[in-house]
Amino acid sequence: INAINWKRGNTLLGTGDSISVTTDGYVTAIAEQNGCTTKDSIRVYKPVYVSNSGSNTTGDGSYGNPYKTIQYGINQVPENGKVYVLPGTYQERIILDKSVKVYSDAIRTGDASAIANTIIKPGTNGSVTSTLSNQTVYGLVNIKNVYGKNIELKGFTVKNHNSSGWPENQYGVITVENANNSNILFEDLVVRDNSPSQ
């Protein structure tokens, strides 16, 4: 390949094997060799950041002004977007009901200690309701009624959940229900100090 040109619309963003993109939108890679041209477009999403010191009211989801809760970050990010969760303890239940990637700093920066230092555990609410699908769920980490989605949760400690409730399959530490044709990836998770249902 002689060159790869990266464009947004008709604007040339750069050439070479890679570029740095700082705004949302579609980027097209155009490769030419021996008079033949091929091109492919990809959607680039600006990630959303979450921190214990953030705010769901005044935050904008940027690294410098993050949201406070994981669920709020999930709600704000577009389909196929990324949520970066900074180290801390997040006392909340979450529902992943769209294509989304939720990563700790273990993935974002390669800091392996972030797995132990980025904790999801129950808060005072016994359930969470999705703003996207209006579903209410009772587990700690929930995936429910998703069809053909790509969901990733990487680099967390998930703990201190009591799985009591009926039906039992809706109160688990990690609950996956009706996820037909979806690609779901849990990686670098520590699941500990949880109580089974009686």
N, C-alpha and C positions, 0 to 999 in steps of 0.2 A: 504494500500500500504506500503510495507516494505521500499522502497527507490525509489527515482527518480534520475537517473544518466543523466547528461547533457553532450553530446559529440559533438565535431566538428570532423567529420571523425571518426578516431579511438582514438582520444585524449580525455580523460576525463577532462571536464572543472570544474566539481563540482557535489555535491550531495545535495539533499534537495528540498524544494518547489520552490526556486528561485536562480538565479545566476546573477552576473554582467557581461555583455558582452561588450567589448570595441572596437571590430572590426566588420566590415561587414561580412556577410556570413550566411550559414545555420547552425542552432543548432538543435540537435535532443534530445528530452526528451524521456527517456526509463524508463517505470515504470514496476516493477515486483511484483507479489503477488501470493503466492501458486503455484509457478511453471509456471504461465502464464505471458507473456510479451506483452506489447503494446508500440508502439513508434509513435511519431509524430515529424515532422520537421517543423521549422519555419524559415523564412528569417529575419535576423536582419540587419537593415540599420543604418548607421551612419547618424545622422541628419545634416542638413546644417543650418548655422546661418547667419542672415542678420542684419546689423546695419548701421545707418546713417554715422558712422565713418569708415565703412568698405570700401573695394575696389573691384570692379568687375575685375580689372586688376591684382592686386597683392594678393588679398585675396584667401584663399583656402577653405572657407566655415566653418572653425572651429570656436569655440567660441572665441579664441584668435586672429583670423585673418579672420573675417567674410566678406561676400560679402556686397555690398552697396545697391542693390535694390532687392525687393521681386521677381520681374520677373526673374532676373538673378538666384536667388536661386532656383526658381521653375524649370528653364531650366536645372540647374546642378544636381538636385536631381534625383535619379533613380525612375522608376515607383514604387509606393507604399511608397515612401520616405516621410520624414518630413522636413519642413522648420520652424525654430524657428525665429521669427521676434522680435528683441529687441525694447524697447520703442523708439519712435521718430515719426516724420512726414515723410511719404513716398509719394512724389509727382509723382505718376505714375499710369498708368492703368495696370491691370494684366489680364492674361488669364490662366485659370486652365483647361488644356486639356489632362490631364493624371491622374491616380490615385495618389493623393498627399494629405498630411495633412499640412495646413499652420496655425501655432499657434503663438499667442503672449505669453508674460510672464504670462498672466492670466491663461493659461493652463500649461505652462512649470513649473512655480514656484508657482502657486496659488495666485499670486499678482493681486487682483481684480482691482487695480488702473491702471493696464496695458491696460485695455479696453479703458479708456479715453486717455491714453498716447501713444497709438500705433495707428496712424492715417493713413488711405489711402485716398488721395485726388488727383484730377487731376494735372498733371504736364503740361508742355508746349506742349507735343505731344498730338494730338487729337485722336490717335489710338495706338494700339500695335499689332505687328505681332508675332505669335508663331514661335519659331525656330523648334518646333516638327512637327506641322501640316501645317505651312506656311499660317495660317489663319490670316486675319486682322480683328480686332474688335474695337468697338468705345465706348463701355460702360466703366464704372469704374472697376467693377469686372465682369469678363466674363467667362462663361462656355458654350462652343459651340462644337457641333459635337463630343460628347463623348459617347461611347457605352460600357456599362458594366463596368464603372469606379466607384471608391470610392473616393469621394472628400470631404474634410472638410476644413472649414474656421472658426476659432474660436478666439474670444477675441480682436476685433478691433472696432474702430470708422471709419465709412465710410462717408465722407462728402464733401461738396462744389462742387458737380457735377451738371452740367447743362445738362439736358436730351434732348436737342434740336437736331434734326436731323431726317433724313428719311432713311429707315423705323424706326419708333419709337421703335420697339422692339429690335433694335440693339444699342440703345444709352442710355439704362437705367443705373441707379446706380448699380444695380445687374442684370445681364442679363443671363438667362439660356435658351439655344436654342438647340434642337436636342440632348437631354441627355437620350436616350432610355436605359432602364435597368441599369441605374446608381443610386448609392446611394450618395446623396448630402446632406451634413449637414452644415447648418449655425447656429452657436451658440455663445451666448454672443457678439452679434454685436449691435452697436449703429449706426443707419443710420439717419443722421440729416443734416440740412442746405443745402439741395439739391433743385434744381429748376426743376419743371416739364417742359415738352415740351409745346410750345404754340400752 
